[in-house]
Structure formats: C-alpha cells, structure tokens
Amino acid sequence: MPDVRPAAPAESYAPPAPVVRGSGAASTCPGCGAPIVAPWCAACGEQDPASRRLGVREFVQDAVEAATNADGTLWRSLRALVLRPGELALAYVRGDRKRYFSPLRLFLIANVVYFVWASAVGDHIFTTTLDTQITNTLHRRVARPLVAARIEERGIPYWRYRDAFNRVSDTQARTLVVTMVPGFALAVAGLQRRRRRWFAQDLAFAFHVYAWILLLCIVKDYAFDRPWIALARALDLPLSAAWVYDYVPSALLAAAIGVHLHCALRRAYGDGRLAAAAKAVLLAFVVVALIQLYRPLLFLAAYWTT
C-alpha cells in the first residue's frame, strides 16, 4: 500500500507589514480603517494622521483652500445658481449630483450667510421686529392686544419685552424661513403639472430659488437700498414715507425675482418665453404672499416663547 500521510497544513498567508515611518506604530486610516503605507490612504484618499498637524495654521489653510478652490463644489454651485438659473434643478433631475451641492445643503449655506449678515447690519426682511409686527402687518389687530396682555401679565415695560421678543424672533427666523419653501414648491407643481414628472423636481427648484433670494437680499442692500436712501436724503424726500422706505425697494426685489424665475423656468422646465413670463409673474406674487403668511407664523412662535 502506498504510504498515505496527511499533508502538512499550508502556512497561512500574512500580508506584508505596512511601512512604518519613524519610531511609532503603523498608521491606520481614520476613515475606513485600512493600513496607510503612503501619505494618503489608497482605499479612500484620506490623509495619513501621522503626517497631519492639527495647529491653527493648518486649520486656516484648510478653510482657505475650501473657500478659494475654483473647481470646488460650492463655487460651482453658486456660479450655476447666479449665472444659469434653473441649471441646478435640471442637473438634480438628470442625476448629475456629484458636481453640485444638494438643494437643501445649498439653501442652508445661503440661510447661514444671510442671517449672519442680517444680524450684523440689522436687516429685517425675514426677521420682523415687534414694532413692525404690531403696526405694519396684516395681523397687527390681533398681535397688538396679545402683546398688551402679555406685558400686563409679566408686569414689565414695553421696551424690555420688545428687546426679548426681537432676540427670540431673530433666532427662530433662521429655522422658520424654510417653511416657505414647500408652499412655493406646491405652487410650482400646480403651474408645471404637465411638464414635470416628480414633485422632487419642484422641491429642488424651490430650494434653489429661495437660496438665490436670500443672497439677493444681501446684494440688493448694497447695490440699491443704500444708494436709494442716500439719494432720498439728498433730495430731502420723507424717509418715513412707505413708498420711499418700503414700496420702491420691495418692487425692485419682486422684479428681480420675476426675471430670475423667468430664466429658471425656461431652463428647468422648458417653458416658452410667454409661458415662462406669465408663470414668473404668478410665482413672484406667491413669494410675496408667502412672506406675508410667514410673518404671523414668526410672531406666534416668538410670542409663545417670550
């Protein structure tokens, strides 16, 4: 009989040890856990933590690089938002989502930029003060007695309650401004029911429009509002007049929104010139109406928490 002996167990394969730099242990990728044998992880591209410093200088360099990268996603998204209205919504529907920020993320960035600026300069387009809430809104007849009752209940002077209300209102406005977006998307869906396939397209379109409106408010303040007020003072016009301080700037804002919507509707939905113009006018009125509905919501939210 042949000599049959059990084969010797094969030696288990051990991968080569990663290169160790310096006297410490081999680095492990903090992102995917793979061993790092170079300055960058071969699996996911993360930087080797052993070669990365966490000083203030490196922090500033990372921030500057992210903000100034000409090919970065943020700047590409902003260029499309400003120079090619409707392109971002069209790209979202096509599935081209890697090159641009998502609609919600871009809106949140514009939201933060606007409210930081508004807090610094005292802009009140979306942050309505208590004085305005009880004197120059459609719900002022309801708001005024509620505020009077609250002041009497607390036993404090009006100015103290006003300051507390305005602080809370400014904070809550940063969150509540997003409540206008679904209403606008529904209006777009109603006008485009024959041209779009999914409501997600209308929602993406709405987020992009409101991101653009938030940034437009900043540009308008320096490009028109300040020169307009300076001209009114030079001509000795009554700055307290509503048409000087409110109506003319609001009309300009509505006109700019209408032009943007006209271009965006043509590119995102393929509307003709006349159809896009008619829909843009209607949607500009929707924006104004939503702001009017947003103000009582902001009033109630601030009122019940002060």
C-alpha positions as YAML, in Angstrom:
chain: A
units: angstrom
residues:
- id: 1
  name: MET
  ca: [0.00, 0.00, 0.00]
- id: 2
  name: PRO
  ca: [1.22, 3.47, -0.74]
- id: 3
  name: ASP
  ca: [2.30, 5.46, 2.18]
- id: 4
  name: VAL
  ca: [-0.54, 7.93, 2.68]
- id: 5
  name: ARG
  ca: [0.28, 10.62, 5.12]
- id: 6
  name: PRO
  ca: [-1.75, 13.73, 5.92]
- id: 7
  name: ALA
  ca: [-0.42, 16.71, 4.12]
- id: 8
  name: ALA
  ca: [1.24, 19.31, 6.21]
- id: 9
  name: PRO
  ca: [-1.02, 22.28, 6.81]
- id: 10
  name: ALA
  ca: [-0.31, 25.13, 4.43]
- id: 11
  name: GLU
  ca: [1.17, 28.16, 6.02]
- id: 12
  name: SER
  ca: [-1.36, 30.91, 6.42]
- id: 13
  name: TYR
  ca: [-0.70, 33.91, 4.22]
- id: 14
  name: ALA
  ca: [0.24, 37.07, 6.04]
- id: 15
  name: PRO
  ca: [0.23, 40.35, 4.13]
- id: 16
  name: PRO
  ca: [3.40, 42.35, 4.24]
- id: 17
  name: ALA
  ca: [3.61, 44.70, 7.14]
- id: 18
  name: PRO
  ca: [2.95, 48.29, 6.26]
- id: 19
  name: VAL
  ca: [5.79, 50.69, 6.11]
- id: 20
  name: VAL
  ca: [6.41, 52.26, 9.48]
- id: 21
  name: ARG
  ca: [7.51, 55.85, 9.48]
- id: 22
  name: GLY
  ca: [9.56, 56.92, 12.39]
- id: 23
  name: SER
  ca: [9.50, 55.02, 15.67]
- id: 24
  name: GLY
  ca: [5.72, 54.85, 16.13]
- id: 25
  name: ALA
  ca: [3.28, 52.14, 15.04]
- id: 26
  name: ALA
  ca: [1.86, 51.88, 11.52]
- id: 27
  name: SER
  ca: [-0.88, 54.40, 10.79]
- id: 28
  name: THR
  ca: [-4.47, 53.33, 10.33]
- id: 29
  name: CYS
  ca: [-6.86, 55.32, 8.19]
- id: 30
  name: PRO
  ca: [-9.33, 57.19, 10.42]
- id: 31
  name: GLY
  ca: [-11.96, 56.96, 7.67]
- id: 32
  name: CYS
  ca: [-12.01, 53.33, 6.51]
- id: 33
  name: GLY
  ca: [-9.59, 51.60, 8.91]
- id: 34
  name: ALA
  ca: [-7.17, 50.39, 6.22]
- id: 35
  name: PRO
  ca: [-3.42, 50.47, 6.89]
- id: 36
  name: ILE
  ca: [-1.70, 53.50, 5.39]
- id: 37
  name: VAL
  ca: [1.63, 52.95, 3.63]
- id: 38
  name: ALA
  ca: [1.82, 56.38, 1.98]
- id: 39
  name: PRO
  ca: [0.89, 59.97, 2.88]
- id: 40
  name: TRP
  ca: [-2.64, 59.22, 1.64]
- id: 41
  name: CYS
  ca: [-4.91, 56.20, 2.14]
- id: 42
  name: ALA
  ca: [-5.03, 54.04, -1.01]
- id: 43
  name: ALA
  ca: [-8.59, 52.92, -0.21]
- id: 44
  name: CYS
  ca: [-10.41, 56.21, 0.41]
- id: 45
  name: GLY
  ca: [-7.89, 59.02, -0.11]
- id: 46
  name: GLU
  ca: [-7.81, 60.27, 3.50]
- id: 47
  name: GLN
  ca: [-4.58, 61.89, 4.69]
- id: 48
  name: ASP
  ca: [-2.29, 59.97, 6.97]
- id: 49
  name: PRO
  ca: [-2.94, 61.28, 10.52]
- id: 50
  name: ALA
  ca: [0.73, 60.73, 11.36]
- id: 51
  name: SER
  ca: [1.74, 63.35, 8.79]
- id: 52
  name: ARG
  ca: [-1.02, 65.80, 9.60]
- id: 53
  name: ARG
  ca: [-0.70, 68.56, 12.16]
- id: 54
  name: LEU
  ca: [-3.69, 69.98, 13.97]
- id: 55
  name: GLY
  ca: [-2.47, 73.50, 14.51]
- id: 56
  name: VAL
  ca: [-4.28, 76.75, 13.88]
- id: 57
  name: ARG
  ca: [-2.19, 77.33, 10.77]
- id: 58
  name: GLU
  ca: [-3.36, 74.06, 9.20]
- id: 59
  name: PHE
  ca: [-6.95, 74.85, 10.16]
- id: 60
  name: VAL
  ca: [-6.78, 78.21, 8.39]
- id: 61
  name: GLN
  ca: [-5.11, 76.65, 5.34]
- id: 62
  name: ASP
  ca: [-7.88, 74.06, 5.05]
- id: 63
  name: ALA
  ca: [-10.55, 76.76, 5.30]
- id: 64
  name: VAL
  ca: [-8.86, 78.98, 2.70]
- id: 65
  name: GLU
  ca: [-8.38, 76.06, 0.32]
- id: 66
  name: ALA
  ca: [-12.02, 75.01, 0.63]
- id: 67
  name: ALA
  ca: [-13.25, 78.58, 0.07]
- id: 68
  name: THR
  ca: [-10.95, 79.52, -2.82]
- id: 69
  name: ASN
  ca: [-10.81, 76.30, -4.80]
- id: 70
  name: ALA
  ca: [-12.00, 77.39, -8.27]
- id: 71
  name: ASP
  ca: [-13.14, 73.84, -9.06]
- id: 72
  name: GLY
  ca: [-14.86, 73.34, -5.72]
- id: 73
  name: THR
  ca: [-18.41, 72.16, -5.48]
- id: 74
  name: LEU
  ca: [-19.57, 75.24, -3.55]
- id: 75
  name: TRP
  ca: [-18.34, 77.80, -6.08]
- id: 76
  name: ARG
  ca: [-19.54, 75.69, -9.00]
- id: 77
  name: SER
  ca: [-22.98, 75.56, -7.39]
- id: 78
  name: LEU
  ca: [-23.04, 79.30, -6.70]
- id: 79
  name: ARG
  ca: [-22.00, 80.14, -10.25]
- id: 80
  name: ALA
  ca: [-24.80, 77.99, -11.64]
- id: 81
  name: LEU
  ca: [-27.27, 79.45, -9.16]
- id: 82
  name: VAL
  ca: [-26.50, 83.05, -10.15]
- id: 83
  name: LEU
  ca: [-25.48, 82.81, -13.81]
- id: 84
  name: ARG
  ca: [-27.62, 79.90, -15.02]
- id: 85
  name: PRO
  ca: [-30.97, 79.93, -13.17]
- id: 86
  name: GLY
  ca: [-32.67, 76.55, -13.29]
- id: 87
  name: GLU
  ca: [-29.49, 74.64, -14.16]
- id: 88
  name: LEU
  ca: [-29.14, 73.15, -10.68]
- id: 89
  name: ALA
  ca: [-32.70, 71.79, -10.65]
- id: 90
  name: LEU
  ca: [-32.19, 70.35, -14.13]
- id: 91
  name: ALA
  ca: [-28.91, 68.72, -13.06]
- id: 92
  name: TYR
  ca: [-30.63, 67.27, -9.99]
- id: 93
  name: VAL
  ca: [-33.30, 65.62, -12.17]
- id: 94
  name: ARG
  ca: [-30.68, 64.32, -14.63]
- id: 95
  name: GLY
  ca: [-28.84, 62.65, -11.76]
- id: 96
  name: ASP
  ca: [-25.81, 64.94, -12.05]
- id: 97
  name: ARG
  ca: [-25.46, 65.37, -8.28]
- id: 98
  name: LYS
  ca: [-21.75, 64.96, -7.60]
- id: 99
  name: ARG
  ca: [-20.65, 68.24, -9.14]
- id: 100
  name: TYR
  ca: [-23.12, 70.39, -7.20]
- id: 101
  name: PHE
  ca: [-24.34, 70.79, -3.66]
- id: 102
  name: SER
  ca: [-27.69, 69.23, -2.91]
- id: 103
  name: PRO
  ca: [-30.64, 71.70, -2.97]
- id: 104
  name: LEU
  ca: [-31.15, 71.57, 0.81]
- id: 105
  name: ARG
  ca: [-27.45, 71.96, 1.58]
- id: 106
  name: LEU
  ca: [-27.10, 74.94, -0.74]
- id: 107
  name: PHE
  ca: [-30.18, 76.55, 0.84]
- id: 108
  name: LEU
  ca: [-28.77, 76.03, 4.34]
- id: 109
  name: ILE
  ca: [-25.49, 77.68, 3.35]
- id: 110
  name: ALA
  ca: [-27.33, 80.68, 1.90]
- id: 111
  name: ASN
  ca: [-29.51, 80.75, 5.02]
- id: 112
  name: VAL
  ca: [-26.50, 80.95, 7.33]
- id: 113
  name: VAL
  ca: [-24.79, 83.60, 5.21]
- id: 114
  name: TYR
  ca: [-27.91, 85.75, 5.05]
- id: 115
  name: PHE
  ca: [-28.77, 85.65, 8.75]
- id: 116
  name: VAL
  ca: [-25.20, 86.29, 9.86]
- id: 117
  name: TRP
  ca: [-25.21, 89.33, 7.59]
- id: 118
  name: ALA
  ca: [-28.72, 90.38, 8.68]
- id: 119
  name: SER
  ca: [-27.72, 90.23, 12.34]
- id: 120
  name: ALA
  ca: [-24.69, 92.41, 11.65]
- id: 121
  name: VAL
  ca: [-26.47, 95.14, 9.64]
- id: 122
  name: GLY
  ca: [-29.97, 94.94, 11.14]
- id: 123
  name: ASP
  ca: [-31.83, 93.76, 8.04]
- id: 124
  name: HIS
  ca: [-35.46, 92.75, 8.74]
- id: 125
  name: ILE
  ca: [-36.83, 91.25, 5.53]
- id: 126
  name: PHE
  ca: [-37.17, 87.85, 7.19]
- id: 127
  name: THR
  ca: [-36.63, 88.93, 10.80]
- id: 128
  name: THR
  ca: [-39.62, 91.12, 11.61]
- id: 129
  name: THR
  ca: [-39.33, 93.27, 14.73]
- id: 130
  name: LEU
  ca: [-42.10, 93.57, 17.31]
- id: 131
  name: ASP
  ca: [-42.71, 97.21, 16.34]
- id: 132
  name: THR
  ca: [-43.41, 96.11, 12.77]
- id: 133
  name: GLN
  ca: [-45.48, 93.13, 13.88]
- id: 134
  name: ILE
  ca: [-47.96, 95.32, 15.77]
- id: 135
  name: THR
  ca: [-48.04, 98.33, 13.42]
- id: 136
  name: ASN
  ca: [-47.34, 97.33, 9.81]
- id: 137
  name: THR
  ca: [-48.63, 93.80, 9.20]
- id: 138
  name: LEU
  ca: [-51.94, 92.28, 8.19]
- id: 139
  name: HIS
  ca: [-52.30, 90.63, 11.59]
- id: 140
  name: ARG
  ca: [-51.47, 93.75, 13.65]
- id: 141
  name: ARG
  ca: [-55.02, 93.99, 15.05]
- id: 142
  name: VAL
  ca: [-54.62, 90.53, 16.54]
- id: 143
  name: ALA
  ca: [-50.99, 90.96, 17.58]
- id: 144
  name: ARG
  ca: [-51.44, 94.28, 19.39]
- id: 145
  name: PRO
  ca: [-53.87, 93.08, 22.12]
- id: 146
  name: LEU
  ca: [-51.89, 89.87, 22.60]
- id: 147
  name: VAL
  ca: [-48.72, 91.84, 23.24]
- id: 148
  name: ALA
  ca: [-50.53, 94.25, 25.59]
- id: 149
  name: ALA
  ca: [-51.91, 91.32, 27.60]
- id: 150
  name: ARG
  ca: [-48.52, 89.65, 27.81]
- id: 151
  name: ILE
  ca: [-46.84, 92.86, 29.03]
- id: 152
  name: GLU
  ca: [-49.54, 93.33, 31.67]
- id: 153
  name: GLU
  ca: [-49.22, 89.72, 32.73]
- id: 154
  name: ARG
  ca: [-45.44, 89.99, 33.12]
- id: 155
  name: GLY
  ca: [-45.53, 93.44, 34.68]
- id: 156
  name: ILE
  ca: [-42.64, 94.73, 32.60]
- id: 157
  name: PRO
  ca: [-42.26, 97.83, 30.38]
- id: 158
  name: TYR
  ca: [-42.82, 97.54, 26.66]
- id: 159
  name: TRP
  ca: [-39.21, 98.16, 25.71]
- id: 160
  name: ARG
  ca: [-37.99, 95.25, 27.82]
- id: 161
  name: TYR
  ca: [-40.49, 92.83, 26.28]
- id: 162
  name: ARG
  ca: [-39.72, 94.21, 22.81]
- id: 163
  name: ASP
  ca: [-35.98, 93.51, 23.21]
- id: 164
  name: ALA
  ca: [-36.64, 89.97, 24.41]
- id: 165
  name: PHE
  ca: [-39.15, 89.35, 21.60]
- id: 166
  name: ASN
  ca: [-36.76, 90.63, 18.92]
- id: 167
  name: ARG
  ca: [-33.91, 88.41, 20.15]
- id: 168
  name: VAL
  ca: [-36.12, 85.31, 20.07]
- id: 169
  name: SER
  ca: [-37.64, 86.29, 16.72]
- id: 170
  name: ASP
  ca: [-34.21, 86.72, 15.12]
- id: 171
  name: THR
  ca: [-33.19, 83.26, 16.31]
- id: 172
  name: GLN
  ca: [-36.36, 81.48, 15.24]
- id: 173
  name: ALA
  ca: [-36.46, 83.16, 11.85]
- id: 174
  name: ARG
  ca: [-33.36, 81.23, 10.83]
- id: 175
  name: THR
  ca: [-35.32, 77.99, 11.15]
- id: 176
  name: LEU
  ca: [-38.81, 79.10, 10.15]
- id: 177
  name: VAL
  ca: [-37.75, 80.65, 6.83]
- id: 178
  name: VAL
  ca: [-37.62, 77.13, 5.41]
- id: 179
  name: THR
  ca: [-41.39, 76.79, 5.91]
- id: 180
  name: MET
  ca: [-41.95, 78.96, 2.82]
- id: 181
  name: VAL
  ca: [-40.17, 76.51, 0.53]
- id: 182
  name: PRO
  ca: [-42.80, 73.70, 0.44]
- id: 183
  name: GLY
  ca: [-45.58, 76.20, -0.26]
- id: 184
  name: PHE
  ca: [-43.61, 77.64, -3.16]
- id: 185
  name: ALA
  ca: [-42.88, 74.13, -4.46]
- id: 186
  name: LEU
  ca: [-46.61, 73.34, -4.44]
- id: 187
  name: ALA
  ca: [-47.28, 76.47, -6.47]
- id: 188
  name: VAL
  ca: [-44.61, 75.45, -8.99]
- id: 189
  name: ALA
  ca: [-46.09, 71.93, -9.14]
- id: 190
  name: GLY
  ca: [-49.52, 73.37, -9.89]
- id: 191
  name: LEU
  ca: [-48.19, 75.50, -12.74]
- id: 192
  name: GLN
  ca: [-45.94, 72.77, -14.14]
- id: 193
  name: ARG
  ca: [-48.20, 69.75, -13.72]
- id: 194
  name: ARG
  ca: [-47.85, 68.93, -17.44]
- id: 195
  name: ARG
  ca: [-44.11, 69.42, -17.68]
- id: 196
  name: ARG
  ca: [-42.58, 67.73, -14.64]
- id: 197
  name: ARG
  ca: [-42.56, 64.08, -13.55]
- id: 198
  name: TRP
  ca: [-41.72, 64.20, -9.85]
- id: 199
  name: PHE
  ca: [-42.51, 66.62, -7.04]
- id: 200
  name: ALA
  ca: [-38.85, 66.32, -6.01]
- id: 201
  name: GLN
  ca: [-38.01, 68.41, -9.08]
- id: 202
  name: ASP
  ca: [-40.33, 71.19, -7.90]
- id: 203
  name: LEU
  ca: [-38.91, 70.96, -4.38]
- id: 204
  name: ALA
  ca: [-35.32, 71.20, -5.64]
- id: 205
  name: PHE
  ca: [-36.33, 74.14, -7.81]
- id: 206
  name: ALA
  ca: [-37.93, 75.87, -4.79]
- id: 207
  name: PHE
  ca: [-34.87, 75.39, -2.57]
- id: 208
  name: HIS
  ca: [-32.65, 76.87, -5.27]
- id: 209
  name: VAL
  ca: [-34.96, 79.85, -5.78]
- id: 210
  name: TYR
  ca: [-35.04, 80.66, -2.06]
- id: 211
  name: ALA
  ca: [-31.27, 80.23, -1.74]
- id: 212
  name: TRP
  ca: [-30.93, 82.78, -4.53]
- id: 213
  name: ILE
  ca: [-33.46, 85.14, -2.87]
- id: 214
  name: LEU
  ca: [-31.52, 85.08, 0.41]
- id: 215
  name: LEU
  ca: [-28.30, 86.00, -1.38]
- id: 216
  name: LEU
  ca: [-30.13, 88.58, -3.49]
- id: 217
  name: CYS
  ca: [-31.27, 90.42, -0.34]
- id: 218
  name: ILE
  ca: [-27.62, 90.99, 0.57]
- id: 219
  name: VAL
  ca: [-26.68, 92.24, -2.89]
- id: 220
  name: LYS
  ca: [-29.76, 94.47, -3.12]
- id: 221
  name: ASP
  ca: [-28.93, 96.22, 0.13]
- id: 222
  name: TYR
  ca: [-25.57, 97.45, -1.18]
- id: 223
  name: ALA
  ca: [-26.46, 97.82, -4.86]
- id: 224
  name: PHE
  ca: [-29.78, 99.64, -4.43]
- id: 225
  name: ASP
  ca: [-31.10, 100.25, -0.90]
- id: 226
  name: ARG
  ca: [-28.17, 102.25, 0.44]
- id: 227
  name: PRO
  ca: [-27.77, 104.40, -2.72]
- id: 228
  name: TRP
  ca: [-31.56, 104.91, -2.83]
- id: 229
  name: ILE
  ca: [-31.70, 106.10, 0.78]
- id: 230
  name: ALA
  ca: [-28.71, 108.40, 0.18]
- id: 231
  name: LEU
  ca: [-30.48, 109.87, -2.86]
- id: 232
  name: ALA
  ca: [-33.72, 110.32, -0.92]
- id: 233
  name: ARG
  ca: [-31.84, 112.23, 1.77]
- id: 234
  name: ALA
  ca: [-30.08, 114.37, -0.81]
- id: 235
  name: LEU
  ca: [-33.44, 115.24, -2.40]
- id: 236
  name: ASP
  ca: [-34.97, 115.84, 1.05]
- id: 237
  name: LEU
  ca: [-37.61, 113.14, 0.50]
- id: 238
  name: PRO
  ca: [-39.54, 111.93, 3.57]
- id: 239
  name: LEU
  ca: [-37.76, 108.74, 4.61]
- id: 240
  name: SER
  ca: [-40.73, 107.82, 6.79]
- id: 241
  name: ALA
  ca: [-42.98, 107.58, 3.72]
- id: 242
  name: ALA
  ca: [-43.84, 103.97, 2.91]
- id: 243
  name: TRP
  ca: [-43.18, 104.40, -0.82]
- id: 244
  name: VAL
  ca: [-39.62, 105.58, -0.11]
- id: 245
  name: TYR
  ca: [-38.65, 103.10, 2.54]
- id: 246
  name: ASP
  ca: [-40.75, 100.04, 1.60]
- id: 247
  name: TYR
  ca: [-42.67, 100.12, -1.68]
- id: 248
  name: VAL
  ca: [-39.87, 101.02, -4.11]
- id: 249
  name: PRO
  ca: [-37.30, 98.56, -2.67]
- id: 250
  name: SER
  ca: [-39.96, 95.83, -2.48]
- id: 251
  name: ALA
  ca: [-40.99, 96.45, -6.09]
- id: 252
  name: LEU
  ca: [-37.37, 96.17, -7.20]
- id: 253
  name: LEU
  ca: [-36.95, 92.92, -5.26]
- id: 254
  name: ALA
  ca: [-40.12, 91.48, -6.82]
- id: 255
  name: ALA
  ca: [-38.95, 92.48, -10.31]
- id: 256
  name: ALA
  ca: [-35.55, 90.83, -9.80]
- id: 257
  name: ILE
  ca: [-37.25, 87.65, -8.54]
- id: 258
  name: GLY
  ca: [-39.53, 87.68, -11.59]
- id: 259
  name: VAL
  ca: [-36.59, 87.94, -14.03]
- id: 260
  name: HIS
  ca: [-34.76, 85.13, -12.25]
- id: 261
  name: LEU
  ca: [-37.86, 82.92, -12.29]
- id: 262
  name: HIS
  ca: [-38.41, 83.57, -15.98]
- id: 263
  name: CYS
  ca: [-34.91, 82.32, -16.83]
- id: 264
  name: ALA
  ca: [-35.11, 79.42, -14.36]
- id: 265
  name: LEU
  ca: [-38.47, 78.17, -15.65]
- id: 266
  name: ARG
  ca: [-37.26, 78.17, -19.24]
- id: 267
  name: ARG
  ca: [-34.14, 76.20, -18.42]
- id: 268
  name: ALA
  ca: [-35.51, 73.79, -15.79]
- id: 269
  name: TYR
  ca: [-38.91, 73.05, -17.35]
- id: 270
  name: GLY
  ca: [-38.51, 74.06, -20.99]
- id: 271
  name: ASP
  ca: [-41.22, 76.74, -20.92]
- id: 272
  name: GLY
  ca: [-41.56, 79.16, -23.82]
- id: 273
  name: ARG
  ca: [-40.96, 82.86, -23.38]
- id: 274
  name: LEU
  ca: [-44.58, 83.89, -22.87]
- id: 275
  name: ALA
  ca: [-45.46, 80.91, -20.65]
- id: 276
  name: ALA
  ca: [-42.37, 81.45, -18.52]
- id: 277
  name: ALA
  ca: [-43.13, 85.18, -18.21]
- id: 278
  name: ALA
  ca: [-46.71, 84.55, -17.07]
- id: 279
  name: LYS
  ca: [-45.67, 81.88, -14.58]
- id: 280
  name: ALA
  ca: [-42.82, 84.04, -13.29]
- id: 281
  name: VAL
  ca: [-45.24, 86.87, -12.50]
- id: 282
  name: LEU
  ca: [-47.58, 84.50, -10.67]
- id: 283
  name: LEU
  ca: [-44.74, 82.91, -8.70]
- id: 284
  name: ALA
  ca: [-43.34, 86.33, -7.75]
- id: 285
  name: PHE
  ca: [-46.71, 87.11, -6.19]
- id: 286
  name: VAL
  ca: [-46.56, 83.72, -4.45]
- id: 287
  name: VAL
  ca: [-43.21, 84.70, -2.90]
- id: 288
  name: VAL
  ca: [-44.71, 87.95, -1.59]
- id: 289
  name: ALA
  ca: [-47.80, 86.14, -0.28]
- id: 290
  name: LEU
  ca: [-45.70, 83.52, 1.49]
- id: 291
  name: ILE
  ca: [-43.71, 86.25, 3.23]
- id: 292
  name: GLN
  ca: [-46.98, 87.75, 4.46]
- id: 293
  name: LEU
  ca: [-48.06, 84.33, 5.79]
- id: 294
  name: TYR
  ca: [-44.62, 83.71, 7.27]
- id: 295
  name: ARG
  ca: [-44.72, 86.85, 9.43]
- id: 296
  name: PRO
  ca: [-47.71, 85.80, 11.61]
- id: 297
  name: LEU
  ca: [-46.12, 82.36, 12.00]
- id: 298
  name: LEU
  ca: [-42.92, 84.03, 13.18]
- id: 299
  name: PHE
  ca: [-44.93, 86.28, 15.51]
- id: 300
  name: LEU
  ca: [-46.73, 83.34, 17.14]
- id: 301
  name: ALA
  ca: [-43.51, 81.33, 17.51]
- id: 302
  name: ALA
  ca: [-41.75, 84.25, 19.22]
- id: 303
  name: TYR
  ca: [-44.83, 85.26, 21.24]
- id: 304
  name: TRP
  ca: [-45.32, 81.85, 22.84]
- id: 305
  name: THR
  ca: [-41.67, 81.62, 23.86]
- id: 306
  name: THR
  ca: [-41.28, 85.10, 25.42]
...
